[in-house]
Amino acid sequence: MSVFNSSRDSTDFYHATEHLQVFADNIFYQEAERKKWFKQTRSALKKGKINSIIQEMNKLSLEFTGERRKNVDREINYFIKGNREGRFNYHKISFLKLPIGSGAVESLIRQAVNLRLKGNSKFWLKENAEIMLHARCQWIAGSWNKFCDSILTALVKPIQLA
């Protein structure tokens, strides 16, 4: 399908902001300064200003050495790598009215998978779990009848008339 050919991965916005917080915790000693930087940078990330953020992070990290420098470099590299892969285009995603977080998907997984497949005294063979998961998703999507029809159609063998 052409829809999937043009798809792009993105990093959950909340997850990316956790990395900003780790960076801020390592750079700023005072809480007020740390909170101010985090709030401004989080807003810039949402607006697609990732290159400016990386430049600022590099400047702020220059005065540090040792373990602290290693920690901030790890966070800078996280954003450099993600930017190279195009994972922080939250401004474009928001423009398309798509969610920038993964909460909705995680909620669906909880509903579709965890509530049905996990729990006390529930054990599955891998192939059976995959079948059950597919069936559960069809039920939730409201396409159960179509799903059953497709199975029956596949099972019915045409009779050869002599």
CORURDA-V751595 format. One record per backbone hydrogen bond with DSSP energy under -0.5 kcal/mol. NH is the residue of the N-H (numbers start at 1). CO is the residue of the C=O. E is the energy in kcal/mol with one decimal. If there is no record, write none. Layout:
{{NH:CO:E} {NH:CO:E}}
This chain:
{{5:1:-1.0} {6:2:-1.1} {7:4:-1.1} {11:87:-2.3} {13:100:-2.6} {16:12:-2.2} {17:13:-2.4} {18:14:-1.6} {19:15:-1.2} {20:16:-1.5} {21:17:-2.2} {22:18:-2.1} {23:19:-2.2} {24:20:-2.7} {25:21:-2.7} {26:22:-1.4} {27:23:-1.5} {28:24:-2.6} {34:30:-2.4} {35:31:-2.9} {36:32:-2.2} {37:33:-2.5} {38:34:-2.5} {39:35:-2.6} {40:36:-2.3} {41:37:-2.8} {42:38:-2.8} {43:39:-1.8} {44:40:-2.1} {45:41:-2.5} {46:42:-2.0} {47:43:-1.4} {48:45:-1.3} {49:44:-2.6} {50:48:-0.7} {53:49:-1.8} {54:50:-2.5} {55:51:-2.2} {56:52:-2.4} {57:53:-2.6} {58:54:-2.4} {59:55:-2.1} {60:56:-2.6} {61:57:-1.6} {62:58:-0.7} {62:59:-1.0} {63:60:-0.5} {64:61:-1.7} {68:65:-0.7} {69:65:-1.1} {70:66:-2.1} {71:67:-2.2} {72:68:-2.3} {73:69:-2.7} {74:70:-1.9} {75:71:-1.5} {76:72:-2.5} {77:73:-2.8} {78:74:-1.6} {79:75:-1.7} {80:76:-2.4} {81:77:-2.8} {82:78:-2.2} {83:79:-2.3} {84:80:-2.4} {85:81:-1.8} {86:83:-1.3} {87:82:-3.0} {90:88:-1.2} {93:89:-2.2} {94:90:-2.8} {95:91:-1.7} {96:92:-1.5} {97:94:-1.9} {98:93:-2.3} {106:102:-2.6} {107:103:-2.4} {108:104:-2.0} {109:105:-2.4} {110:106:-2.0} {111:107:-2.4} {112:108:-3.7} {113:109:-2.7} {114:109:-1.5} {115:110:-2.0} {116:113:-0.6} {117:113:-3.6} {118:113:-0.6} {118:114:-1.6} {122:119:-1.5} {123:121:-0.6} {129:125:-2.7} {130:126:-2.2} {131:127:-1.7} {132:128:-2.6} {133:129:-2.6} {134:130:-2.2} {135:131:-2.5} {136:132:-2.8} {137:133:-2.4} {138:134:-2.0} {139:135:-2.1} {140:136:-2.5} {141:137:-2.3} {142:139:-1.1} {143:138:-2.3} {147:143:-2.2} {148:144:-2.8} {149:145:-2.6} {150:146:-2.2} {151:147:-1.7} {152:148:-2.6} {153:149:-2.6} {154:150:-1.7} {155:151:-1.7} {156:152:-1.9} {161:159:-0.6}}
